[in-house]
Amino acid sequence: MIERRQTKTVRIGTVRAGSGHPVAVQSMTKVLTTDVAACVRQIKRLATAGCALVRVAVPTRADTQAFAKIVEKSPVPLVADIHFSPQRAIEALEVGAAKIRLNPGNIKDPHDIRRIIDCAKRHGAAIRIGVNEASIRDLKHTDVRQDQRVSLMVSEMKTYVRFFEKAGFDQIVLSAKSADTMRTIDVNRAIAQSFDYPIHIGLTHAGLAEDARTPSAVAIGTLLAEGIGDTIRVSIAGDPVQEARLGFEILASLGLAPKRGPELVVCPTCGRCEVDVAGLARKVRKLLRTLDTPVRVAVMGCIVNGPGEAADADVAVCAAKGKGFLYRRGKRIAAVAEADLLETLSREITAGTSEA
């Protein structure tokens, strides 16, 4: 069992972030904020997928006006994404943002940051202090070497945290991101050693869904396994629901969240296989996409590992030449001709989910 680092608790609307609470999955809307209906639909889809928080970009006055309407219809607390405008931050806080995402380095005047802090205090909102590698490299230190970037990010974070603490504000979540997997791990390890505030973890951008899975799982999974991380976001170009699903997969694989929906286990196959295991598994996966219950199905290609995997599955098939043996919760229940495997397996999965 993973022992999470001890942190303060931060209130983000109805959500509590910190070591005493579940790791929260969040994502971000990817439609124009001024399209209120589309934005609300996406937020509701993300909430259904399990997101505890959703971030919304508010770069213009028209966006914060739309944000006010979106807040009223959102089923989850919303985070306003702020970069350069202190006025947008204040507007978003005044219309109901539960938290704002702020990179203080993009707001030059300390007086403006103090105005934002005071507004957040009045409205009981949290602030996520963000330090991204790109902002340090491109905006401040264009000649920074690779091995200097982590220390500069940590130094900048310390400056910001001291400023917020001096202002008497402690409802903060820290976030230090990079597109580089190892620098993301290193900087978050350093920040975890320096502060006891909740940490939001993720890569700044991981790519298309097929390219994002590995670096996201490595960076986020490594940190979570070390007890670091209280909210997470998997950044994917495309449908944000993919971000939520992958986030939950990472959490579930570490025992930090229950599995959501069906799980398919497939043997890697080898020279002992006498049937098309991969082909059968693809058909089973297509079947499982119609379900949302947490059923575990195993498709195995021989008797070496098959019975063992079957013992841990709700429904399993161990395929042999011309036939397959079906198992329910580790008990062998039938031998079925290869041509009938998918249909029979489908019936067993349906029966198993009905019982659950």
C-alpha positions as CSV (number, residue, x, y, z in Angstrom):
1,M,0.0,0.0,0.0
2,I,1.3,3.4,-1.0
3,E,2.1,5.8,1.9
4,R,1.3,9.3,0.7
5,R,3.3,12.2,1.9
6,Q,1.6,14.3,4.6
7,T,0.1,17.6,3.3
8,K,-2.2,20.4,4.4
9,T,-5.8,20.1,3.2
10,V,-6.9,22.6,0.6
11,R,-10.6,23.4,0.0
12,I,-11.6,23.6,-3.7
13,G,-15.4,24.0,-3.6
14,T,-16.8,20.7,-2.5
15,V,-13.5,18.9,-3.2
16,R,-10.7,18.5,-0.6
17,A,-7.2,18.1,-1.9
18,G,-4.4,16.7,0.2
19,S,-3.0,13.5,1.7
20,G,-6.1,12.9,3.8
21,H,-8.3,12.7,0.7
22,P,-8.4,10.6,-2.5
23,V,-6.2,11.7,-5.3
24,A,-8.5,13.9,-7.5
25,V,-8.5,13.5,-11.3
26,Q,-9.0,16.6,-13.3
27,S,-9.1,17.7,-16.9
28,M,-9.8,20.8,-19.0
29,T,-12.5,21.9,-21.4
30,K,-11.4,22.1,-25.0
31,V,-14.2,24.1,-26.6
32,L,-14.6,27.9,-26.7
33,T,-15.6,29.1,-23.2
34,T,-18.0,31.5,-24.8
35,D,-19.9,28.5,-26.2
36,V,-21.6,28.0,-22.9
37,A,-23.7,25.0,-23.9
38,A,-20.8,23.1,-25.5
39,C,-18.6,23.9,-22.4
40,V,-21.3,22.6,-20.0
41,R,-21.8,19.4,-22.1
42,Q,-18.1,18.7,-21.9
43,I,-17.9,19.4,-18.2
44,K,-20.8,17.0,-17.6
45,R,-19.1,14.3,-19.7
46,L,-15.9,14.7,-17.6
47,A,-17.9,14.6,-14.4
48,T,-19.5,11.3,-15.5
49,A,-16.0,10.0,-16.4
50,G,-15.0,10.7,-12.8
51,C,-13.3,14.1,-12.9
52,A,-13.5,15.8,-9.5
53,L,-12.4,19.2,-11.0
54,V,-12.5,20.7,-14.4
55,R,-10.4,23.7,-15.6
56,V,-11.7,26.3,-18.0
57,A,-9.7,28.9,-19.9
58,V,-10.8,32.5,-19.4
59,P,-8.4,34.7,-21.5
60,T,-11.0,37.5,-22.2
61,R,-13.7,39.4,-20.5
62,A,-16.3,37.6,-22.7
63,D,-14.9,34.3,-21.3
64,T,-15.3,35.3,-17.7
65,Q,-18.9,36.5,-18.5
66,A,-19.6,33.1,-20.0
67,F,-17.8,31.4,-17.1
68,A,-20.4,32.9,-14.7
69,K,-23.1,31.0,-16.5
70,I,-21.0,27.8,-16.7
71,V,-20.4,27.8,-13.0
72,E,-24.2,27.8,-12.4
73,K,-24.6,24.6,-14.5
74,S,-21.5,22.7,-13.5
75,P,-21.8,19.5,-11.5
76,V,-18.2,19.9,-10.2
77,P,-16.1,22.7,-8.9
78,L,-14.4,24.7,-11.7
79,V,-10.9,26.0,-12.0
80,A,-10.3,29.2,-14.0
81,D,-7.1,29.1,-16.1
82,I,-5.3,32.4,-15.8
83,H,-2.0,33.4,-17.5
84,F,-1.4,37.1,-18.0
85,S,-4.4,39.1,-16.8
86,P,-5.0,39.8,-13.1
87,Q,-8.4,41.2,-13.9
88,R,-9.5,37.9,-15.5
89,A,-8.5,36.2,-12.2
90,I,-10.5,38.6,-10.1
91,E,-13.5,38.4,-12.5
92,A,-13.5,34.6,-12.4
93,L,-13.2,34.5,-8.6
94,E,-16.1,36.9,-8.2
95,V,-18.4,34.7,-10.4
96,G,-17.6,31.4,-8.6
97,A,-14.3,29.9,-9.5
98,A,-13.4,27.4,-6.8
99,K,-9.8,27.7,-7.7
100,I,-7.7,29.7,-10.1
101,R,-4.6,28.3,-11.9
102,L,-2.0,31.1,-11.8
103,N,1.6,31.3,-13.0
104,P,2.8,34.3,-11.0
105,G,5.8,34.7,-13.3
106,N,3.4,35.8,-16.0
107,I,2.0,38.6,-13.8
108,K,4.8,41.1,-13.4
109,D,3.4,43.5,-10.7
110,P,3.4,42.0,-7.1
111,H,0.6,44.4,-6.3
112,D,-1.6,42.6,-8.9
113,I,-0.8,39.2,-7.3
114,R,-1.7,40.5,-3.9
115,R,-5.1,41.8,-5.3
116,I,-5.8,38.2,-6.6
117,I,-4.9,36.7,-3.2
118,D,-7.1,39.1,-1.4
119,C,-10.0,38.3,-3.7
120,A,-9.5,34.6,-3.3
121,K,-9.6,35.1,0.5
122,R,-12.9,36.9,0.3
123,H,-14.5,34.2,-1.8
124,G,-13.0,31.2,0.0
125,A,-11.2,30.0,-3.2
126,A,-8.0,28.2,-3.7
127,I,-5.0,29.1,-5.9
128,R,-2.8,26.7,-7.8
129,I,0.7,28.2,-8.1
130,G,2.1,27.0,-11.4
131,V,5.7,27.0,-12.5
132,N,6.3,25.6,-16.0
133,E,9.7,24.8,-17.4
134,A,8.7,26.6,-20.6
135,S,8.1,29.9,-18.8
136,I,11.5,29.8,-17.2
137,R,13.4,28.8,-20.3
138,D,11.6,31.2,-22.8
139,L,10.7,34.1,-20.6
140,K,13.6,34.5,-18.2
141,H,16.6,32.3,-18.8
142,T,17.0,31.7,-22.5
143,D,20.5,30.2,-22.0
144,V,19.6,27.9,-19.1
145,R,21.3,24.5,-19.4
146,Q,19.2,21.3,-19.1
147,D,20.7,20.4,-15.7
148,Q,19.8,23.9,-14.3
149,R,16.1,23.9,-15.0
150,V,14.9,21.9,-12.1
151,S,16.7,24.0,-9.5
152,L,15.5,27.2,-11.1
153,M,11.9,25.9,-11.1
154,V,12.2,25.0,-7.4
155,S,13.8,28.4,-6.6
156,E,11.0,30.2,-8.4
157,M,8.3,28.2,-6.5
158,K,9.9,29.0,-3.2
159,T,9.8,32.7,-4.0
160,Y,6.1,32.5,-4.9
161,V,5.2,30.4,-1.8
162,R,6.9,32.9,0.5
163,F,5.0,35.7,-1.1
164,F,1.6,33.9,-0.6
165,E,2.5,32.9,3.0
166,K,3.5,36.5,3.8
167,A,0.1,37.6,2.5
168,G,-1.5,35.1,5.0
169,F,-2.8,32.7,2.3
170,D,-2.3,29.0,2.6
171,Q,-5.1,27.6,0.4
172,I,-2.6,26.8,-2.3
173,V,-1.8,23.8,-4.5
174,L,1.6,23.6,-6.1
175,S,2.3,22.5,-9.7
176,A,5.7,22.3,-11.5
177,K,5.5,20.8,-15.0
178,S,7.7,20.0,-17.9
179,A,7.2,18.2,-21.2
180,D,10.2,16.1,-20.1
181,T,9.4,13.0,-18.1
182,M,12.5,12.9,-15.9
183,R,12.5,16.6,-15.2
184,T,8.9,16.4,-14.2
185,I,9.7,13.7,-11.7
186,D,12.8,15.4,-10.4
187,V,11.2,18.8,-9.8
188,N,8.2,17.3,-8.1
189,R,10.4,15.3,-5.8
190,A,12.3,18.5,-4.9
191,I,9.1,20.4,-4.2
192,A,7.6,17.6,-2.1
193,Q,10.7,17.8,0.1
194,S,10.4,21.6,0.4
195,F,6.7,22.1,1.2
196,D,3.7,20.4,2.8
197,Y,1.1,21.8,0.4
198,P,-0.9,19.5,-2.0
199,I,0.8,19.0,-5.3
200,H,-0.9,18.7,-8.7
201,I,1.1,16.5,-11.1
202,G,1.3,16.0,-14.8
203,L,3.3,16.7,-17.9
204,T,2.8,20.1,-19.7
205,H,1.8,18.2,-22.9
206,A,2.2,14.6,-23.7
207,G,0.9,14.4,-27.3
208,L,-1.8,12.5,-29.0
209,A,-3.5,9.8,-27.0
210,E,-1.4,7.0,-28.5
211,D,1.8,8.9,-27.7
212,A,0.7,10.3,-24.3
213,R,0.1,7.0,-22.5
214,T,3.6,6.0,-21.8
215,P,5.2,9.3,-20.7
216,S,2.2,10.2,-18.6
217,A,2.0,6.8,-16.9
218,V,5.8,6.9,-16.2
219,A,5.8,10.5,-14.8
220,I,2.6,10.4,-12.9
221,G,2.8,6.8,-11.8
222,T,6.4,7.2,-10.5
223,L,5.5,10.2,-8.4
224,L,2.3,8.6,-7.1
225,A,4.1,5.4,-6.2
226,E,6.4,7.6,-4.1
227,G,3.5,9.2,-2.3
228,I,3.7,12.4,-4.2
229,G,0.6,13.9,-5.8
230,D,-2.8,15.0,-4.7
231,T,-4.5,15.9,-8.0
232,I,-3.5,14.7,-11.4
233,R,-4.1,15.6,-15.0
234,V,-3.1,13.6,-18.1
235,S,-2.6,16.1,-20.9
236,I,-3.7,14.7,-24.2
237,A,-4.4,16.5,-27.5
238,G,-8.0,15.5,-28.2
239,D,-11.1,14.5,-26.3
240,P,-10.6,15.4,-22.6
241,V,-12.6,12.3,-21.5
242,Q,-9.5,10.3,-22.7
243,E,-7.5,12.2,-20.1
244,A,-9.9,11.3,-17.3
245,R,-9.9,7.6,-18.3
246,L,-6.2,7.3,-18.5
247,G,-5.9,9.2,-15.2
248,F,-8.1,6.6,-13.5
249,E,-6.2,3.8,-15.1
250,I,-3.0,5.1,-13.6
251,L,-4.6,5.5,-10.1
252,A,-6.3,2.1,-10.3
253,S,-3.0,0.3,-11.3
254,L,-1.5,1.7,-8.1
255,G,-4.4,0.8,-5.9
256,L,-5.2,4.5,-5.4
257,A,-8.7,4.3,-6.9
258,P,-11.2,1.5,-7.7
259,K,-11.2,0.2,-11.2
260,R,-13.8,1.9,-13.4
261,G,-15.5,-0.2,-16.0
262,P,-14.4,-3.6,-17.4
263,E,-10.9,-4.8,-17.4
264,L,-9.4,-7.1,-20.1
265,V,-6.4,-9.3,-19.3
266,V,-4.8,-11.0,-22.3
267,C,-1.8,-13.3,-22.4
268,P,1.2,-12.1,-24.4
269,T,1.0,-15.3,-26.5
270,C,3.9,-17.5,-27.5
271,G,4.7,-20.6,-29.5
272,R,2.3,-22.7,-27.4
273,C,-0.7,-20.8,-28.8
274,E,-2.9,-22.7,-31.2
275,V,-5.6,-20.1,-31.7
276,D,-5.7,-16.4,-32.6
277,V,-5.7,-15.1,-29.1
278,A,-5.2,-11.4,-30.1
279,G,-8.1,-11.6,-32.6
280,L,-10.4,-13.1,-30.0
281,A,-9.3,-10.5,-27.5
282,R,-10.1,-7.6,-29.9
283,K,-13.6,-9.0,-30.3
284,V,-14.0,-9.3,-26.5
285,R,-12.7,-5.7,-26.1
286,K,-15.3,-4.5,-28.6
287,L,-18.0,-6.3,-26.5
288,L,-16.7,-4.8,-23.2
289,R,-17.0,-1.2,-24.6
290,T,-20.7,-1.5,-24.2
291,L,-20.4,-2.1,-20.5
292,D,-19.6,0.2,-17.6
293,T,-19.5,-2.3,-14.7
294,P,-16.2,-3.3,-13.2
295,V,-15.9,-6.9,-14.6
296,R,-12.5,-8.5,-15.1
297,V,-12.2,-10.8,-18.2
298,A,-9.2,-12.9,-19.1
299,V,-8.4,-14.3,-22.5
300,M,-5.6,-16.8,-22.3
301,G,-3.9,-18.8,-25.0
302,C,-2.8,-22.0,-23.2
303,I,-2.9,-23.9,-20.0
304,V,0.5,-22.6,-18.6
305,N,-0.8,-19.3,-17.2
306,G,-4.4,-19.6,-18.2
307,P,-5.9,-21.2,-15.1
308,G,-3.9,-18.9,-12.8
309,E,-5.3,-15.8,-14.5
310,A,-8.7,-17.4,-14.6
311,A,-8.6,-17.6,-10.8
312,D,-8.4,-13.8,-10.6
313,A,-11.0,-13.0,-13.3
314,D,-14.7,-12.9,-13.1
315,V,-14.9,-14.6,-16.5
316,A,-12.0,-16.2,-18.4
317,V,-11.3,-18.4,-21.4
318,C,-8.3,-20.6,-21.8
319,A,-8.1,-21.3,-25.5
320,A,-6.8,-24.5,-27.0
321,K,-6.8,-26.0,-30.5
322,G,-10.3,-26.0,-31.7
323,K,-11.9,-25.3,-28.3
324,G,-11.6,-23.3,-25.2
325,F,-12.3,-23.8,-21.5
326,L,-14.5,-21.2,-19.7
327,Y,-14.0,-20.2,-16.1
328,R,-16.2,-18.1,-13.7
329,R,-14.3,-16.8,-10.7
330,G,-11.7,-19.5,-11.0
331,K,-14.0,-22.4,-11.5
332,R,-14.0,-24.2,-14.8
333,I,-17.6,-24.4,-16.0
334,A,-17.5,-25.5,-19.7
335,A,-15.5,-26.6,-22.7
336,V,-16.7,-24.8,-25.8
337,A,-15.9,-25.2,-29.5
338,E,-13.7,-22.5,-30.9
339,A,-16.4,-21.2,-33.2
340,D,-18.7,-20.7,-30.2
341,L,-16.2,-19.1,-27.8
342,L,-17.2,-15.4,-28.4
343,E,-20.9,-16.0,-28.1
344,T,-20.6,-18.2,-25.0
345,L,-18.1,-15.8,-23.4
346,S,-20.5,-12.9,-24.1
347,R,-23.3,-14.7,-22.3
348,E,-21.1,-15.4,-19.3
349,I,-19.9,-11.8,-19.1
350,T,-23.5,-10.6,-19.3
351,A,-24.6,-13.0,-16.6
352,G,-21.6,-12.0,-14.4
353,T,-22.3,-8.3,-14.6
354,S,-26.0,-8.9,-13.9
355,E,-25.1,-10.8,-10.7
356,A,-22.7,-8.0,-9.7
